Amino acid sequence: MTSSEPTIGFVSLGCPKNLVDSERILTQLRAEGYGLSPTYQDADLVVINTCGFIDAAVEESLDAIGEALRGNGRVIVTGCLGMRESHVRAAHPEVLAITGPHDYEAVMTAVHAHLPRPHDPFTALIPPQGIKLTPRHYAYLKISEGCNHRCSFCIIPSLRGDLVSRPIAEVLGEAERLVESGVRELLVVSQDTSAYGVDLKYRMDFWRGRPLATRLTELARELGQLPAWTRLHYVYPYPNVDDLLPLMADGLILPYLDMPLQHGSQRILRAMRRPAATEKVLSRIARWREICPDLVLRSTFIVGFPGETEDDFDQLLEFIQTAALDRVGCFAYSPVAGAAANALPDWVPDEVKQDRLQRFMEIQAEISRDKLALQIGREITVLIDDVSDERIVARGPGDAPEVDGLVIIEGAWEGVAPGDFMQVQVTGYDEHDLIAEPL
């Protein structure tokens, strides 16, 4: 970086989909010759990609904006909270500009207005895969933007719009470049991965001279040809999910489904405006496990939704005990400004929410322990995340980064590095992680 090179500080908040947006903005900044600064003090201005999904995320975003203003003074705000410009301006009227989510051109226009681009954009060439914010060996691959659902607790469609799928050849081209750059795990993300291609009516595209439908099954099959793990996130239980299980059983993609189910009471699911076929979901899970016995299921649930009775909560507990999911997150309901659920009656008191959350997690902890115990003696392939003098930290096929467990290999091991695959045998477990030894 030369002394005359204009520099940008960058803060990325929120979900992996937001992280992909940040990577694209950073890639464009570097393509135009802007430098990147790790500190506010050395930056000419700061861009903050915000989250605005729940109240806690809004507060975190506003705090980050305030911190950047104090540390630098010149701040551009983008992301989901940018859709609530008046809210941002009320808290921080001195920000330079505010844009909405995945509006890359508007971000660059704002940057150009307040920090003109360098005269020679070729002084800072970027790699073909672009700028990444994840470790070198894994990357998020966003296949669509927006969502066609209108869940009563969610404001994502008002923030990010309806579903817009990327053409399949464009997605596969990005995936191939990432793998060529050293990525060994592709984490497929979107607001609704199962709906990929619906908006395009599964339009045909061409990849390497072959026609391919813009559809999740075709995408997964092609990604499975690359020398990297493919992991699917945010998969709603549409009928087309059944077509993915044979690909998992054949080893083309990881036997892992991240499926936000939200509740086990059909009455509450209807209030959430979610599919309300609890028994059908359970029967499908059983069938999926018959097809692919190694299948790992992750899900998230909400307790304390408006109108949730003790009977509804008991149905939820019965559901998770029957489903015996491998990875589960649970949240006490938190109101979101602009969500339809705010108008629902019979709100659950906070102390009841917290009690139900604790009871839920106690039961799920027992399920998780039983699941981990079943891994003892198994031989699995792991992807190494970190190597130190004391141990190797890795993840198995059932472990997504940041949200799931780890596989710990104790001791010092030479000749291995992050991004390497290793065969191990599971020898133990603790509350969340597996202990293993190399084979």
C-alpha positions in Angstrom: 0.0 0.0 0.0 1.5 3.4 -1.0 1.2 6.5 1.1 -1.0 8.1 -1.5 -3.4 5.2 -1.8 -6.9 6.0 -0.3 -7.7 3.5 2.4 -11.0 2.1 3.7 -11.8 0.6 7.1 -14.5 -2.1 6.9 -16.8 -3.7 9.5 -19.0 -6.6 8.6 -21.9 -7.6 10.9 -24.6 -10.2 10.8 -25.1 -13.5 9.0 -23.0 -15.3 6.4 -25.1 -13.8 3.6 -24.1 -10.4 4.8 -20.5 -11.6 4.9 -20.7 -12.5 1.2 -22.0 -9.0 0.5 -19.0 -7.6 2.4 -16.6 -9.7 0.4 -18.1 -8.4 -2.9 -17.8 -4.8 -1.8 -14.2 -5.4 -0.6 -13.3 -7.1 -3.9 -14.7 -4.1 -5.8 -12.8 -1.6 -3.6 -9.5 -3.5 -4.2 -10.2 -3.8 -7.9 -10.5 0.0 -8.1 -7.2 0.5 -6.2 -8.4 1.3 -2.7 -6.4 0.1 0.2 -7.8 -1.6 3.3 -7.0 -0.5 6.8 -7.4 -2.7 9.9 -7.7 0.4 12.1 -10.1 3.3 12.2 -7.2 5.7 12.7 -5.4 4.8 9.5 -8.4 4.8 7.3 -9.7 7.7 5.2 -13.3 6.5 5.8 -15.1 3.5 7.2 -17.8 1.4 5.6 -20.1 -0.6 8.0 -22.2 -3.4 6.6 -25.0 -3.7 9.2 -27.6 -6.2 10.4 -31.1 -5.2 11.3 -32.9 -8.5 11.7 -33.7 -8.3 15.5 -33.5 -5.6 18.1 -30.2 -6.9 19.5 -28.6 -6.8 16.0 -29.9 -3.3 15.5 -28.3 -2.2 18.7 -25.0 -3.9 17.8 -25.0 -2.1 14.4 -25.8 1.3 16.0 -23.0 0.8 18.5 -20.6 -0.1 15.7 -21.5 3.0 13.8 -20.9 5.1 16.9 -17.6 3.5 17.6 -16.5 4.1 14.0 -17.6 7.7 14.2 -15.6 8.2 17.3 -12.5 6.5 15.9 -12.6 7.9 12.4 -15.5 10.4 11.9 -16.2 9.5 8.3 -18.7 6.6 8.0 -20.8 5.1 5.2 -23.5 2.7 6.4 -24.9 -0.2 4.2 -26.7 -3.4 4.8 -30.1 -4.3 6.3 -30.2 -1.5 8.8 -29.7 0.9 5.9 -33.4 0.2 5.0 -34.3 2.1 8.1 -32.4 5.3 7.2 -34.4 7.5 9.6 -33.6 5.2 12.5 -29.9 5.4 11.7 -30.0 9.2 11.2 -31.8 9.7 14.5 -29.0 7.9 16.3 -26.1 9.1 14.1 -27.0 12.1 12.0 -23.3 12.7 11.0 -22.9 9.5 8.9 -21.9 10.4 5.3 -24.3 8.1 3.4 -26.7 5.2 4.0 -27.5 2.4 1.5 -29.6 -0.7 1.6 -28.5 -4.4 1.5 -26.7 -6.0 -1.5 -26.7 -2.6 -3.3 -23.1 -2.7 -4.3 -23.3 0.1 -6.8 -24.8 2.5 -4.3 -22.0 1.7 -1.8 -19.3 2.4 -4.5 -21.1 5.6 -5.5 -21.0 6.8 -1.9 -17.4 5.9 -1.6 -16.5 7.7 -4.8 -18.4 10.8 -3.6 -16.5 11.0 -0.3 -13.1 9.4 -1.3 -12.4 9.7 -5.0 -11.0 6.5 -6.6 -7.3 6.3 -7.4 -6.2 7.4 -10.8 -4.4 4.0 -11.4 -6.7 1.1 -10.5 -4.0 -1.4 -11.7 -1.7 -0.7 -8.7 -3.7 -3.1 -6.5 -4.6 -6.3 -8.5 -6.9 -8.8 -6.9 -6.9 -12.6 -7.1 -9.6 -14.2 -9.3 -11.6 -15.4 -6.3 -11.9 -11.9 -4.9 -11.4 -10.7 -1.4 -12.5 -13.2 1.3 -13.3 -12.6 5.0 -13.2 -16.3 5.9 -10.1 -18.4 6.4 -8.5 -19.5 3.1 -9.8 -23.0 3.2 -13.6 -22.4 3.3 -15.9 -19.9 1.8 -19.6 -19.0 1.7 -21.2 -19.3 -1.7 -24.4 -17.2 -2.0 -26.7 -18.6 -4.6 -29.7 -16.2 -4.3 -30.9 -13.1 -2.6 -34.2 -12.2 -0.9 -37.1 -14.4 0.1 -40.7 -15.1 -1.1 -41.9 -16.2 2.4 -43.8 -13.9 4.7 -43.1 -15.3 8.1 -44.8 -13.2 10.7 -41.7 -12.8 12.9 -39.4 -11.9 10.0 -38.7 -8.7 8.0 -36.1 -10.1 5.6 -38.4 -9.6 2.5 -38.8 -5.9 3.4 -35.1 -5.5 3.8 -33.8 -7.7 1.0 -36.8 -8.1 -1.3 -38.2 -11.1 -3.0 -36.2 -14.1 -4.2 -33.6 -13.4 -6.9 -31.6 -16.5 -7.9 -28.2 -16.3 -9.6 -27.8 -18.2 -12.9 -26.3 -21.6 -12.3 -23.3 -21.1 -14.5 -22.4 -17.9 -12.6 -22.6 -19.8 -9.3 -20.5 -22.7 -10.6 -17.9 -20.4 -12.1 -17.5 -18.7 -8.7 -17.3 -22.0 -7.0 -14.6 -23.3 -9.4 -12.5 -20.2 -8.9 -12.8 -20.5 -5.1 -11.7 -24.1 -5.2 -8.8 -23.3 -7.5 -7.7 -20.7 -5.0 -7.4 -23.2 -2.2 -11.0 -23.4 -0.8 -11.8 -26.9 0.5 -15.3 -26.3 1.8 -18.1 -24.5 0.1 -20.9 -23.3 2.4 -24.0 -22.7 0.2 -26.1 -19.9 1.7 -29.2 -17.9 0.8 -32.3 -16.8 2.5 -34.1 -19.9 1.2 -31.8 -22.4 -0.4 -34.6 -24.8 -1.4 -36.3 -22.2 -3.5 -33.2 -21.7 -5.7 -34.3 -21.1 -9.3 -38.1 -20.8 -8.6 -38.1 -17.1 -9.7 -36.3 -18.1 -12.9 -38.7 -20.9 -13.5 -35.7 -23.2 -13.4 -34.4 -21.6 -16.6 -31.8 -23.5 -18.6 -28.2 -22.2 -18.5 -25.0 -23.5 -20.0 -22.0 -24.7 -18.1 -19.0 -26.1 -20.0 -21.2 -26.5 -23.1 -23.9 -28.5 -21.3 -27.4 -27.3 -20.6 -28.3 -27.2 -16.9 -31.5 -26.1 -15.1 -31.1 -23.4 -12.5 -32.3 -25.8 -9.8 -30.8 -26.8 -6.4 -30.5 -30.5 -7.2 -28.5 -29.8 -10.4 -26.4 -27.2 -8.6 -25.6 -29.6 -5.8 -24.7 -32.4 -8.2 -22.3 -30.1 -10.1 -20.7 -28.8 -7.0 -20.1 -32.3 -5.9 -17.8 -32.8 -8.8 -15.3 -30.3 -7.3 -12.5 -31.4 -5.0 -14.1 -29.7 -2.0 -16.8 -30.3 0.6 -20.2 -28.8 -0.2 -22.4 -28.0 2.8 -26.0 -26.7 2.4 -27.5 -24.1 4.8 -31.0 -22.6 5.2 -32.8 -25.5 3.5 -36.5 -25.4 3.9 -38.3 -28.8 3.8 -39.7 -28.5 0.3 -40.4 -31.8 -1.6 -37.2 -31.2 -3.7 -35.1 -31.8 -0.6 -35.8 -35.6 -1.1 -33.7 -35.4 -4.3 -30.7 -34.3 -2.3 -30.4 -37.4 -0.1 -29.1 -39.8 -2.8 -26.4 -37.2 -3.6 -25.4 -37.2 0.1 -25.5 -41.0 0.3 -23.2 -41.2 -2.7 -20.7 -38.8 -1.2 -21.2 -36.0 -3.7 -22.2 -33.4 -1.1 -21.9 -33.5 2.7 -24.7 -35.4 4.6 -25.7 -32.2 6.3 -28.9 -30.2 6.2 -29.4 -26.9 8.0 -33.2 -26.7 8.2 -34.9 -23.9 10.2 -38.0 -25.6 11.5 -38.9 -23.0 14.2 -41.5 -24.9 16.2 -43.3 -28.3 16.8 -46.8 -27.0 17.4 -48.9 -26.7 14.3 -51.0 -23.9 15.9 -47.8 -21.8 16.5 -46.4 -22.6 13.1 -49.6 -21.3 11.5 -49.3 -18.1 13.6 -45.7 -17.8 12.4 -47.0 -18.4 8.8 -44.7 -21.4 8.5 -45.5 -24.8 6.9 -47.6 -26.6 9.6 -47.1 -30.3 8.8 -45.2 -31.5 11.9 -46.0 -35.2 11.4 -45.0 -35.0 7.7 -41.6 -33.5 8.7 -41.0 -36.3 11.2 -41.8 -39.0 8.7 -39.6 -37.4 6.1 -36.7 -37.1 8.5 -37.0 -40.9 9.2 -37.0 -41.6 5.5 -34.0 -39.4 4.9 -32.1 -41.3 7.6 -32.9 -44.6 5.9 -31.5 -43.3 2.6 -28.4 -41.6 4.3 -27.7 -43.0 7.8 -24.8 -40.5 8.3 -27.2 -37.5 7.8 -26.6 -34.7 10.3 -29.6 -32.3 10.8 -29.2 -28.8 12.2 -32.2 -26.6 13.1 -33.3 -23.5 15.0 -36.4 -23.0 17.1 -38.2 -20.1 18.8 -39.8 -20.4 22.2 -42.1 -17.8 23.7 -43.7 -16.8 20.4 -46.9 -14.7 21.0 -49.8 -17.0 22.0 -47.5 -20.0 22.8 -49.2 -22.0 25.6 -47.7 -24.6 27.9 -49.4 -27.2 25.7 -47.8 -25.7 22.6 -44.4 -25.8 24.3 -44.9 -29.4 25.3 -45.6 -30.3 21.7 -42.3 -28.6 20.8 -40.4 -30.7 23.4 -42.1 -33.8 22.1 -41.1 -32.9 18.6 -37.4 -32.4 19.3 -37.3 -35.7 21.3 -38.9 -37.6 18.4 -36.8 -35.9 15.7 -33.5 -36.3 17.7 -31.8 -33.6 15.7 -28.0 -33.5 15.8 -27.4 -29.7 16.1 -30.0 -27.3 17.5 -30.1 -23.6 18.3 -33.0 -22.1 20.3 -33.9 -18.5 20.9 -36.5 -16.7 23.1 -38.8 -14.7 20.9 -37.7 -11.2 20.4 -39.9 -8.6 18.6 -38.6 -7.1 15.4 -39.8 -3.6 14.4 -42.1 -4.0 11.4 -42.9 -7.7 11.9 -46.5 -8.8 11.6 -46.1 -10.8 14.8 -46.0 -7.6 16.8 -49.8 -7.3 16.4 -50.5 -10.8 17.8 -52.2 -11.1 21.2 -51.2 -13.0 24.3 -47.5 -12.2 24.6 -45.5 -14.5 26.7 -43.9 -12.9 29.8 -40.1 -12.7 29.6 -39.6 -14.9 32.7 -41.7 -17.7 31.1 -39.7 -17.4 27.8 -36.4 -17.8 29.7 -37.8 -20.8 31.7 -38.9 -22.5 28.5 -35.6 -21.8 26.8 -33.7 -23.4 29.7 -36.0 -26.5 29.7 -35.7 -26.8 25.9 -31.9 -26.6 26.0 -31.6 -29.2 28.9 -33.5 -31.7 26.8 -31.6 -31.0 23.7 -28.3 -31.3 25.6 -29.2 -34.9 26.5 -30.0 -35.6 22.9 -26.7 -34.1 21.8 -24.8 -36.1 24.4 -26.3 -39.3 23.1 -25.5 -38.4 19.6 -21.9 -37.6 20.4 -21.6 -40.9 22.3 -22.6 -42.8 19.2 -19.5 -41.4 17.4 -17.0 -43.3 19.6 -14.9 -45.7 17.6 -16.0 -44.2 14.2 -13.5 -43.4 11.5 -14.2 -40.0 9.8 -12.6 -37.5 7.5 -12.0 -34.1 9.1 -11.0 -30.7 7.7 -8.3 -29.0 9.7 -9.1 -25.4 10.8 -6.1 -24.7 13.1 -2.8 -26.2 14.1 -0.9 -25.4 17.3 1.9 -27.0 19.4 -0.7 -28.5 21.7 -3.5 -29.7 19.3 -5.2 -29.8 16.0 -8.7 -28.2 15.7 -10.7 -29.7 12.9 -14.3 -30.2 11.8 -16.1 -33.3 10.6 -18.8 -33.6 7.9 -21.4 -32.7 10.5 -19.7 -29.6 11.7 -20.3 -26.2 10.0 -17.8 -23.4 11.0 -18.9 -21.0 13.8 -22.1 -22.8 14.7 -21.4 -26.5 15.3 -18.9 -28.6 17.2 -15.2 -29.3 16.7 -13.0 -32.4 16.4 -10.0 -32.0 18.7 -6.8 -34.0 18.1 -4.5 -33.6 21.0 -0.7 -33.3 20.7 1.8 -31.8 18.2 1.6 -33.1 14.7 4.1 -32.1 11.9 3.3 -31.9 8.2 -0.3 -30.7 8.5 -1.9 -27.3 8.0 -5.3 -25.6 7.9 -7.2 -26.8 4.9 -5.8 -30.3 5.0 -8.1 -33.3 5.2 -7.2 -36.0 7.8 -8.6 -39.4 8.6 -9.2 -39.9 12.3 -10.9 -42.2 14.7 -13.2 -40.8 17.4 -12.0 -41.7 20.9 -14.1 -39.4 23.2 -16.3 -36.3 23.5 -17.1 -33.4 25.8 -20.2 -31.2 26.0 -20.0 -30.1 22.4 -16.9 -31.5 20.7 -15.4 -34.8 19.7 -11.9 -36.0 20.6 -10.0 -38.1 18.0 -6.7 -39.6 17.0 -5.2 -39.7 13.5 -5.3 -43.0 11.7 
